[in-house]
Amino acid sequence: MSPSGKNPDNVMQIGQILLQKNWISSEQLEETIKLQTSQNNRLGELLLQKGLIANSQLESALKEQYWRKNGFWVID
């Protein structure tokens, strides 16, 4: 995230990556985002706590997000 707290447009958010991989549904993402607004947790942490994703899935999605952010992701 940028210092302003907003995600730059070119960085794919973790929820988008998990959706793209079909590891969560859009309903699960929406429900968890609502929960996130009332708590001080990251989305991935909440999805893990709810048992919606495995730790290995979160790690994979975070790696993809990192590589996309740094301009090295070329396969979609």
C-alpha positions as CSV (number, residue, x, y, z in Angstrom):
1,M,0.0,0.0,0.0
2,S,1.0,3.5,-0.6
3,P,1.6,5.9,2.3
4,S,-1.8,7.3,1.8
5,G,-3.3,3.9,2.7
6,K,-4.7,3.4,-0.8
7,N,-3.8,0.6,-3.1
8,P,-2.2,1.7,-6.4
9,D,-4.3,0.7,-9.3
10,N,-1.7,-1.6,-10.8
11,V,-1.5,-3.8,-7.7
12,M,-3.9,-6.7,-7.6
13,Q,-5.5,-7.0,-4.2
14,I,-5.2,-10.3,-2.4
15,G,-9.0,-11.0,-2.6
16,Q,-8.9,-10.6,-6.4
17,I,-6.1,-13.1,-6.6
18,L,-7.9,-15.6,-4.5
19,L,-11.0,-15.1,-6.5
20,Q,-9.2,-15.6,-9.8
21,K,-7.7,-18.9,-8.5
22,N,-11.3,-20.0,-7.5
23,W,-10.1,-20.5,-3.9
24,I,-12.9,-18.4,-2.5
25,S,-16.2,-17.2,-3.8
26,S,-17.3,-13.6,-4.3
27,E,-19.8,-14.1,-1.5
28,Q,-17.1,-15.3,0.9
29,L,-14.9,-12.3,-0.1
30,E,-17.7,-9.8,0.5
31,E,-18.6,-11.3,3.8
32,T,-15.0,-11.3,5.0
33,I,-14.4,-7.7,3.8
34,K,-17.4,-6.6,5.9
35,L,-15.9,-8.4,8.9
36,Q,-12.6,-6.8,8.2
37,T,-14.1,-3.3,8.5
38,S,-15.1,-4.0,12.1
39,Q,-11.8,-5.6,13.0
40,N,-8.2,-4.7,12.7
41,N,-7.1,-7.8,10.8
42,R,-5.8,-8.3,7.3
43,L,-8.0,-10.0,4.8
44,G,-5.8,-13.1,4.5
45,E,-5.7,-13.6,8.3
46,L,-9.5,-13.5,8.5
47,L,-9.9,-16.0,5.7
48,L,-7.5,-18.3,7.4
49,Q,-9.3,-17.9,10.8
50,K,-12.6,-18.7,9.1
51,G,-11.1,-21.8,7.5
52,L,-11.8,-20.6,3.9
53,I,-8.3,-20.9,2.7
54,A,-5.2,-22.9,3.7
55,N,-1.9,-21.2,4.7
56,S,-0.3,-22.5,1.6
57,Q,-2.9,-20.8,-0.5
58,L,-2.4,-17.5,1.3
59,E,1.4,-17.8,0.8
60,S,0.9,-18.5,-2.9
61,A,-1.4,-15.5,-3.3
62,L,0.9,-13.2,-1.4
63,K,3.8,-14.2,-3.5
64,E,1.8,-13.6,-6.7
65,Q,0.8,-10.2,-5.3
66,Y,4.5,-9.4,-4.6
67,W,5.6,-10.4,-8.1
68,R,2.8,-8.5,-9.8
69,K,3.6,-5.4,-7.7
70,N,7.2,-5.5,-8.8
71,G,6.4,-6.0,-12.4
72,F,7.6,-9.6,-12.8
73,W,4.3,-11.4,-13.2
74,V,3.7,-12.2,-16.9
75,I,1.4,-15.2,-16.8
76,D,-2.3,-14.8,-16.0
